[in-house]
Amino acid sequence: CDSLVTQKFLRDDGQFAPIVSSASSAVTTLLTKSTTAAINLSSTATTFTGPSVAQGTAGVWLAIGNVTITDSAASNQTFCKLWDGTTIIDSGEARVTAINAPVTISLSGVISSPAGNINISCVSNSANAIIAADLFGYAHDSTITVMRIG
């Protein structure tokens, strides 16, 4: 969807002049998904999938998401990646420093022609860690949103 956007800027001579540009991309698809139940990271050798969306494989996508991690038995270190099953868009790490103390990992990035569903997957060094769904009573502790931008 092309549109004409007009704004003004202050020139060196103190006069305002219009800025004219063409905006050629727009959000055409918006998908959001939250985990509905806690996901147990029950094996320290396994990567578990958290929030995930099925957006298709065509287009350019902006993906934004977060997971809340906690542990009922010990402190832990958790690594997460935002990806399409093949290409890692972003990754991060967090440490739960006390029993049941939640931490949030936020991830974002852009991907063209995703190979599969865009999701956040995590692995922890504790078999008691979880990807939370509703620790705080708001039911969106771990969420992903993707927008088709091209």
One Martini backbone bead per residue (centre of mass of N, CA, C, O) as a GRO file, in nm:
protein
  150
    1CYS     BB    1   0.088   0.042   0.029
    2ASP     BB    2   0.074   0.351  -0.102
    3SER     BB    3   0.194   0.664   0.035
    4LEU     BB    4   0.169   1.004   0.133
    5VAL     BB    5   0.417   1.183   0.321
    6THR     BB    6   0.391   1.484   0.521
    7GLN     BB    7   0.654   1.690   0.635
    8LYS     BB    8   0.857   1.894   0.851
    9PHE     BB    9   1.151   2.102   0.832
   10LEU     BB   10   1.435   2.271   0.949
   11ARG     BB   11   1.611   2.496   0.809
   12ASP     BB   12   1.894   2.696   0.804
   13ASP     BB   13   1.700   2.966   0.746
   14GLY     BB   14   1.429   2.902   0.942
   15GLN     BB   15   1.257   2.731   0.753
   16PHE     BB   16   0.987   2.549   0.657
   17ALA     BB   17   0.990   2.220   0.503
   18PRO     BB   18   0.894   1.973   0.310
   19ILE     BB   19   0.847   1.621   0.343
   20VAL     BB   20   0.873   1.371   0.088
   21SER     BB   21   0.735   1.038   0.095
   22SER     BB   22   0.741   0.686   0.039
   23ALA     BB   23   0.532   0.433   0.156
   24SER     BB   24   0.580   0.069   0.092
   25SER     BB   25   0.510  -0.044   0.381
   26ALA     BB   26   0.297  -0.286   0.549
   27VAL     BB   27   0.086  -0.429   0.755
   28THR     BB   28  -0.079  -0.745   0.662
   29THR     BB   29   0.009  -0.929   0.916
   30LEU     BB   30  -0.119  -1.044   1.244
   31LEU     BB   31   0.040  -1.244   1.505
   32THR     BB   32  -0.065  -1.406   1.820
   33LYS     BB   33   0.104  -1.599   2.090
   34SER     BB   34   0.037  -1.789   2.382
   35THR     BB   35   0.087  -1.960   2.641
   36THR     BB   36  -0.138  -2.192   2.828
   37ALA     BB   37   0.106  -2.356   2.952
   38ALA     BB   38   0.339  -2.491   3.108
   39ILE     BB   39   0.686  -2.556   3.020
   40ASN     BB   40   0.883  -2.820   3.064
   41LEU     BB   41   1.242  -2.838   3.123
   42SER     BB   42   1.310  -3.175   3.176
   43SER     BB   43   1.575  -3.145   2.987
   44THR     BB   44   1.912  -3.051   2.945
   45ALA     BB   45   1.919  -3.178   2.624
   46THR     BB   46   1.654  -3.005   2.555
   47THR     BB   47   1.455  -2.838   2.325
   48PHE     BB   48   1.187  -2.612   2.385
   49THR     BB   49   0.871  -2.508   2.283
   50GLY     BB   50   0.704  -2.226   2.279
   51PRO     BB   51   0.598  -1.984   2.135
   52SER     BB   52   0.383  -2.004   1.831
   53VAL     BB   53   0.366  -1.944   1.470
   54ALA     BB   54   0.161  -1.966   1.162
   55GLN     BB   55   0.273  -1.769   0.876
   56GLY     BB   56   0.443  -1.888   0.673
   57THR     BB   57   0.691  -1.854   0.383
   58ALA     BB   58   0.611  -1.569   0.302
   59GLY     BB   59   0.803  -1.300   0.332
   60VAL     BB   60   0.837  -1.035   0.568
   61TRP     BB   61   0.932  -1.057   0.923
   62LEU     BB   62   0.832  -0.941   1.237
   63ALA     BB   63   0.970  -1.044   1.552
   64ILE     BB   64   0.813  -1.065   1.884
   65GLY     BB   65   0.936  -1.172   2.214
   66ASN     BB   66   0.861  -1.371   2.518
   67VAL     BB   67   1.000  -1.526   2.818
   68THR     BB   68   0.918  -1.691   3.118
   69ILE     BB   69   1.136  -1.789   3.380
   70THR     BB   70   1.148  -2.073   3.606
   71ASP     BB   71   1.222  -2.235   3.939
   72SER     BB   72   1.145  -2.482   4.195
   73ALA     BB   73   1.463  -2.575   4.295
   74ALA     BB   74   1.658  -2.364   4.139
   75SER     BB   75   1.895  -2.236   3.988
   76ASN     BB   76   1.952  -2.097   3.648
   77GLN     BB   77   2.023  -2.156   3.295
   78THR     BB   78   1.886  -1.990   3.002
   79PHE     BB   79   1.828  -2.064   2.657
   80CYS     BB   80   1.719  -1.864   2.372
   81LYS     BB   81   1.526  -1.879   2.057
   82LEU     BB   82   1.457  -1.709   1.759
   83TRP     BB   83   1.272  -1.903   1.510
   84ASP     BB   84   1.212  -2.139   1.210
   85GLY     BB   85   1.403  -2.415   1.254
   86THR     BB   86   1.676  -2.280   1.106
   87THR     BB   87   1.673  -1.966   1.168
   88ILE     BB   88   1.832  -1.737   1.362
   89ILE     BB   89   1.725  -1.423   1.482
   90ASP     BB   90   1.752  -1.467   1.804
   91SER     BB   91   1.922  -1.440   2.131
   92GLY     BB   92   1.928  -1.567   2.482
   93GLU     BB   93   1.995  -1.504   2.840
   94ALA     BB   94   1.918  -1.645   3.170
   95ARG     BB   95   1.899  -1.607   3.538
   96VAL     BB   96   1.802  -1.788   3.797
   97THR     BB   97   1.870  -1.690   4.144
   98ALA     BB   98   1.595  -1.814   4.259
   99ILE     BB   99   1.350  -1.963   4.384
  100ASN     BB  100   1.079  -1.865   4.182
  101ALA     BB  101   1.237  -1.658   4.008
  102PRO     BB  102   1.163  -1.452   3.762
  103VAL     BB  103   1.243  -1.431   3.409
  104THR     BB  104   1.306  -1.230   3.112
  105ILE     BB  105   1.304  -1.295   2.759
  106SER     BB  106   1.386  -1.085   2.486
  107LEU     BB  107   1.287  -1.097   2.134
  108SER     BB  108   1.413  -0.993   1.797
  109GLY     BB  109   1.323  -0.972   1.436
  110VAL     BB  110   1.415  -1.043   1.094
  111ILE     BB  111   1.247  -1.237   0.827
  112SER     BB  112   1.285  -1.422   0.529
  113SER     BB  113   1.129  -1.679   0.432
  114PRO     BB  114   1.027  -1.890   0.625
  115ALA     BB  115   1.058  -2.238   0.693
  116GLY     BB  116   0.865  -2.189   0.948
  117ASN     BB  117   0.770  -2.158   1.238
  118ILE     BB  118   0.761  -1.906   1.465
  119ASN     BB  119   0.980  -1.928   1.758
  120ILE     BB  120   1.041  -2.015   2.101
  121SER     BB  121   1.338  -2.165   2.227
  122CYS     BB  122   1.448  -2.380   2.508
  123VAL     BB  123   1.730  -2.420   2.742
  124SER     BB  124   1.836  -2.590   3.044
  125ASN     BB  125   2.032  -2.668   3.346
  126SER     BB  126   1.732  -2.742   3.447
  127ALA     BB  127   1.466  -2.980   3.511
  128ASN     BB  128   1.278  -2.735   3.671
  129ALA     BB  129   1.219  -2.564   3.447
  130ILE     BB  130   1.011  -2.294   3.304
  131ILE     BB  131   0.764  -2.194   3.083
  132ALA     BB  132   0.553  -1.953   3.132
  133ALA     BB  133   0.192  -1.851   3.142
  134ASP     BB  134   0.064  -1.766   3.468
  135LEU     BB  135   0.207  -1.614   3.725
  136PHE     BB  136   0.034  -1.311   3.730
  137GLY     BB  137  -0.276  -1.330   3.597
  138TYR     BB  138  -0.250  -1.257   3.256
  139ALA     BB  139  -0.180  -1.498   3.037
  140HIS     BB  140   0.126  -1.357   2.908
  141ASP     BB  141   0.431  -1.455   2.976
  142SER     BB  142   0.439  -1.605   2.682
  143THR     BB  143   0.514  -1.431   2.372
  144ILE     BB  144   0.416  -1.392   2.020
  145THR     BB  145   0.488  -1.160   1.745
  146VAL     BB  146   0.381  -1.119   1.402
  147MET     BB  147   0.483  -0.922   1.105
  148ARG     BB  148   0.400  -0.834   0.794
  149ILE     BB  149   0.634  -0.616   0.590
  150GLY     BB  150   0.678  -0.784   0.279
   0.00000   0.00000   0.00000
